């Protein structure tokens, strides 16, 4: 008996050290509930994660000891029910996504709380005609037989979200092959060892791509707002545009009032030269710059006059 006890203690120590070694070998550690998952289903889940992660089911006390021994005391709070540890180098969000995608539809059990409205859609069912019609009607579900098939006559909410499922409803939903639950690795928490951050499911269910898109949209909205109130609230992001706009307006004003500056003197001289040239041409003043224009104009008028006389 003493040898068995001693061996059991040694085995527990070995398991704790083994789990601690795995915790130190991977970047991400997940802890998930596995109660209700059959051995066969757990094996399938392990196969699905084989390329990306390792799943280890162990006793809660050994899991708690290994977490404490690895300095992950915060994760001990999530050790409840029947648990499994998941070791991976995927980031926390990818692990959560893969775990959710690996879940399969399952019937809801009597006494369970409905996670959503459980709805029976109008139309034929796979049930064979017989006493089942009366059973459906006794549950308040309008049913009948059409073309030799049991048919739901009207779309009906069998169980509302948040309500407990009565045994009769649980049995009937299973017969109707309505599976409102999902079974699989139900992550309770994920620890990112490199970032030293503990994630819970309420954070992990966020789609990173949507989160990034929302963040970018918020940044654009903030920049747009800052641009609209830029004169009242300059920022490091808008000050360059403000200075550029102020410079453009200053140059425009100086040109309007013919105020010479290093930036306006050249366009002002060009405008003055153009105005003087136009004035000389309109007044038929013979200058070097106007002579060619005046000769061309005179030639054109002479041609028009000759054409008119013909």
C-alpha positions as semicolon CSV with decimal commas, in nm:
position;residue;x (nm);y (nm);z (nm)
1;X;0,000;0,000;0,000
2;X;0,283;0,240;0,093
3;X;0,453;0,173;-0,242
4;X;0,132;0,256;-0,426
5;X;0,091;0,583;-0,233
6;X;0,453;0,671;-0,294
7;X;0,423;0,589;-0,663
8;X;0,103;0,798;-0,688
9;X;0,283;1,096;-0,533
10;X;0,575;1,054;-0,770
11;X;0,337;1,030;-1,067
12;X;0,162;1,353;-0,964
13;X;0,496;1,533;-0,932
14;X;0,599;1,403;-1,273
15;X;0,272;1,524;-1,426
16;X;0,308;1,868;-1,273
17;X;0,666;1,899;-1,399
18;X;0,557;1,773;-1,741
19;X;0,280;2,033;-1,765
20;X;0,515;2,307;-1,644
21;X;0,761;2,205;-1,914
22;X;0,491;2,236;-2,181
23;X;0,386;2,576;-2,044
24;X;0,740;2,699;-2,086
25;X;0,774;2,559;-2,438
26;X;0,483;2,737;-2,606
27;X;0,395;3,104;-2,652
28;X;0,024;3,062;-2,582
29;X;-0,159;2,864;-2,315
30;X;-0,534;2,804;-2,322
31;X;-0,755;2,648;-2,060
32;X;-1,088;2,498;-2,170
33;X;-1,388;2,313;-2,031
34;X;-1,431;1,964;-2,170
35;X;-1,713;1,821;-1,959
36;X;-1,974;1,652;-2,177
37;X;-1,732;1,591;-2,462
38;X;-1,704;1,223;-2,544
39;X;-1,364;1,055;-2,566
40;X;-1,417;1,005;-2,939
41;X;-1,504;1,371;-2,995
42;X;-1,207;1,483;-2,785
43;X;-0,986;1,263;-3,001
44;X;-1,128;1,428;-3,314
45;X;-1,064;1,772;-3,165
46;X;-0,707;1,673;-3,090
47;X;-0,661;1,560;-3,449
48;X;-0,801;1,889;-3,575
49;X;-0,554;2,083;-3,361
50;X;-0,259;1,849;-3,413
51;X;-0,079;2,078;-3,659
52;X;-0,126;2,386;-3,444
53;X;-0,161;2,283;-3,081
54;X;-0,140;2,013;-2,815
55;X;-0,433;1,930;-2,587
56;X;-0,373;1,781;-2,245
57;X;-0,652;1,672;-2,010
58;X;-0,551;1,639;-1,647
59;X;-0,685;1,659;-1,294
60;X;-0,775;2,009;-1,179
61;X;-0,541;1,996;-0,880
62;X;-0,246;1,904;-1,099
63;X;-0,339;2,180;-1,346
64;X;-0,358;2,432;-1,062
65;X;-0,021;2,324;-0,920
66;X;0,146;2,345;-1,260
67;X;-0,001;2,693;-1,321
68;X;0,117;2,818;-0,983
69;X;0,457;2,662;-1,039
70;X;0,482;2,848;-1,371
71;X;0,388;3,182;-1,215
72;X;0,042;3,181;-1,375
73;X;-0,159;3,217;-1,055
74;X;-0,420;3,433;-1,232
75;X;-0,520;3,140;-1,452
76;X;-0,590;2,921;-1,149
77;X;-0,916;3,114;-1,103
78;X;-1,042;2,957;-1,428
79;X;-0,980;2,598;-1,319
80;X;-1,327;2,457;-1,259
81;X;-1,535;2,164;-1,374
82;X;-1,341;1,926;-1,603
83;X;-1,059;2,113;-1,774
84;X;-0,798;2,071;-2,046
85;X;-0,486;2,269;-2,123
86;X;-0,406;2,376;-2,480
87;X;-0,046;2,453;-2,573
88;X;0,025;2,638;-2,899
89;X;0,235;2,901;-3,072
90;X;-0,073;3,054;-3,236
91;X;-0,182;3,389;-3,100
92;X;-0,476;3,396;-2,860
93;X;-0,728;3,513;-3,120
94;X;-0,635;3,244;-3,372
95;X;-0,660;2,976;-3,103
96;X;-1,007;3,098;-3,003
97;X;-1,120;3,107;-3,368
98;X;-0,998;2,752;-3,434
99;X;-1,160;2,625;-3,114
100;X;-1,494;2,783;-3,209
101;X;-1,478;2,650;-3,565
102;X;-1,412;2,302;-3,427
103;X;-1,736;2,295;-3,230
104;X;-2,017;2,077;-3,364
105;X;-2,398;2,118;-3,326
106;X;-2,545;1,924;-3,034
107;X;-2,892;1,871;-2,882
108;X;-2,980;2,080;-2,581
109;X;-3,026;1,896;-2,253
110;X;-3,322;1,920;-2,018
111;X;-3,270;2,196;-1,762
112;X;-3,015;2,377;-1,977
113;X;-3,059;2,749;-2,044
114;X;-3,138;2,832;-2,407
115;X;-2,846;3,034;-2,550
116;X;-3,075;3,179;-2,821
117;X;-3,442;3,169;-2,919
118;X;-3,502;2,810;-3,027
119;X;-3,729;2,838;-3,328
120;X;-3,933;2,577;-3,514
121;X;-3,971;2,691;-3,872
122;X;-4,290;2,640;-4,067
123;X;-4,279;2,343;-4,301
124;X;-4,244;1,962;-4,320
125;X;-4,033;1,766;-4,072
126;X;-3,855;1,431;-4,086
127;X;-4,095;1,282;-3,829
128;X;-4,326;0,997;-3,925
129;X;-4,702;1,052;-3,887
130;X;-4,853;0,917;-3,566
131;X;-4,891;1,011;-3,200
132;X;-4,604;1,262;-3,245
133;X;-4,854;1,513;-3,386
134;X;-5,049;1,512;-3,059
135;X;-4,724;1,546;-2,862
136;X;-4,630;1,854;-3,063
137;X;-4,971;2,007;-3,012
138;X;-4,958;1,939;-2,637
139;X;-4,636;2,143;-2,629
140;X;-4,814;2,432;-2,797
141;X;-4,657;2,367;-3,135
142;X;-4,913;2,386;-3,421
143;X;-4,863;2,066;-3,620
144;X;-5,050;1,843;-3,861
145;X;-5,007;1,595;-4,141
146;X;-4,968;1,712;-4,500
147;X;-4,893;1,479;-4,792
148;X;-4,802;1,202;-4,552
149;X;-4,553;1,415;-4,355
150;X;-4,567;1,576;-4,013
151;X;-4,564;1,950;-4,074
152;X;-4,517;2,254;-3,850
153;X;-4,806;2,480;-3,945
154;X;-4,663;2,805;-3,814
155;X;-4,320;2,938;-3,721
156;X;-4,299;2,897;-3,344
157;X;-4,051;2,996;-3,074
158;X;-4,025;2,674;-2,875
159;X;-3,797;2,811;-2,602
160;X;-3,703;3,175;-2,550
161;X;-3,344;3,281;-2,496
162;X;-3,252;3,259;-2,128
163;X;-3,532;3,014;-2,038
164;X;-3,465;2,667;-1,905
165;X;-3,552;2,383;-2,139
166;X;-3,819;2,149;-2,006
167;X;-3,753;1,773;-2,047
168;X;-4,043;1,732;-2,292
169;X;-3,909;2,012;-2,512
170;X;-3,552;1,878;-2,496
171;X;-3,676;1,535;-2,611
172;X;-3,890;1,684;-2,889
173;X;-3,610;1,911;-3,019
174;X;-3,382;1,607;-3,041
175;X;-3,648;1,419;-3,240
176;X;-3,681;1,717;-3,474
177;X;-3,300;1,717;-3,514
178;X;-3,277;2,074;-3,390
179;X;-2,937;2,124;-3,229
180;X;-2,910;2,472;-3,073
181;X;-2,597;2,394;-2,874
182;X;-2,237;2,356;-2,985
183;X;-1,996;2,112;-2,827
184;X;-1,623;2,142;-2,833
185;X;-1,335;2,304;-2,650
186;X;-1,498;2,584;-2,452
187;X;-1,210;2,822;-2,380
188;X;-1,223;2,990;-2,040
189;X;-0,901;3,190;-2,073
190;X;-0,589;3,220;-2,288
191;X;-0,252;3,349;-2,174
192;X;-0,003;3,509;-2,413
193;X;0,333;3,440;-2,252
194;X;0,531;3,679;-2,472
195;X;0,296;3,975;-2,418
196;X;0,216;3,861;-2,061
197;X;-0,155;3,924;-2,121
198;X;-0,449;3,712;-2,008
199;X;-0,744;3,708;-2,250
200;X;-1,099;3,603;-2,166
201;X;-1,366;3,491;-2,418
202;X;-1,550;3,825;-2,410
203;X;-1,239;3,979;-2,566
204;X;-1,137;3,687;-2,785
205;X;-1,469;3,664;-2,970
206;X;-1,388;3,995;-3,144
207;X;-1,286;3,955;-3,506
208;X;-0,933;4,110;-3,532
209;X;-0,994;4,216;-3,894
210;X;-1,318;4,393;-3,801
211;X;-1,150;4,544;-3,495
212;X;-0,868;4,680;-3,714
213;X;-1,118;4,813;-3,967
214;X;-1,319;4,980;-3,689
215;X;-1,001;5,132;-3,546
216;X;-0,903;5,270;-3,886
217;X;-1,254;5,412;-3,931
218;X;-1,232;5,580;-3,589
219;X;-0,895;5,729;-3,681
220;X;-1,040;5,867;-4,004
221;X;-1,338;6,012;-3,819
222;X;-1,109;6,170;-3,559
223;X;-0,893;6,325;-3,832
224;X;-1,203;6,449;-4,012
225;X;-1,333;6,608;-3,692
226;X;-0,995;6,765;-3,620
227;X;-0,991;6,903;-3,975
228;X;-1,339;7,054;-3,935
229;X;-1,243;7,234;-3,614
230;X;-0,882;7,285;-3,716
231;X;-0,888;7,659;-3,655
232;X;-1,009;7,608;-3,298
233;X;-0,817;7,292;-3,215
234;X;-0,485;7,246;-3,399
235;X;-0,312;6,911;-3,351
236;X;0,017;6,758;-3,461
237;X;-0,177;6,590;-3,742
238;X;-0,345;6,907;-3,873
239;X;-0,086;7,179;-3,805
240;X;0,100;7,115;-4,131
241;X;-0,221;7,162;-4,334
242;X;-0,306;7,472;-4,132
243;X;0,033;7,631;-4,200
244;X;0,017;7,538;-4,568
245;X;-0,333;7,684;-4,599
246;X;-0,230;8,001;-4,415
247;X;0,066;8,040;-4,653
248;X;-0,154;7,998;-4,960
249;X;-0,406;8,252;-4,832
250;X;-0,128;8,501;-4,749
251;X;0,014;8,477;-5,101
252;X;-0,335;8,511;-5,252
253;X;-0,403;8,824;-5,045
254;X;-0,068;8,978;-5,136
255;X;-0,139;8,920;-5,506
256;X;-0,487;9,072;-5,474
257;X;-0,358;9,394;-5,318
258;X;-0,040;9,395;-5,531
259;X;0,183;9,373;-5,226
260;X;0,536;9,278;-5,332
261;X;0,709;8,997;-5,139
262;X;0,976;8,743;-5,238
263;X;0,693;8,504;-5,332
264;X;0,472;8,758;-5,514
265;X;0,716;8,990;-5,690
266;X;0,759;8,767;-5,994
267;X;0,385;8,706;-6,064
268;X;0,315;9,077;-5,994
269;X;0,577;9,186;-6,251
270;X;0,441;8,931;-6,499
271;X;0,089;9,068;-6,449
272;X;0,208;9,429;-6,480
273;X;0,395;9,345;-6,800
274;X;0,089;9,168;-6,945
275;X;-0,141;9,456;-6,850
276;X;0,098;9,713;-7,003
277;X;0,127;9,512;-7,322
278;X;-0,251;9,478;-7,352
279;X;-0,293;9,851;-7,293
280;X;-0,033;9,933;-7,560
281;X;-0,200;9,702;-7,810
282;X;-0,545;9,846;-7,743
283;X;-0,407;10,201;-7,780
284;X;-0,209;10,107;-8,097
285;X;0,121;10,221;-7,946
286;X;0,409;10,100;-8,154
287;X;0,656;9,917;-7,934
288;X;0,881;9,620;-7,985
289;X;0,638;9,389;-7,800
290;X;0,327;9,520;-7,979
291;X;0,449;9,575;-8,335
292;X;0,402;9,215;-8,449
293;X;0,049;9,201;-8,301
294;X;-0,048;9,537;-8,461
295;X;0,085;9,434;-8,803
296;X;-0,106;9,105;-8,784
297;X;-0,419;9,288;-8,682
298;X;-0,382;9,543;-8,965
299;X;-0,324;9,266;-9,219
300;X;-0,634;9,081;-9,101
301;X;-0,848;9,396;-9,122
302;X;-0,715;9,476;-9,471
303;X;-0,811;9,127;-9,590
304;X;-1,158;9,165;-9,447
305;X;-1,200;9,505;-9,614
306;X;-1,083;9,372;-9,953
307;X;-1,322;9,079;-9,926
308;X;-1,607;9,315;-9,844
309;X;-1,536;9,541;-10,150
310;X;-1,553;9,243;-10,386
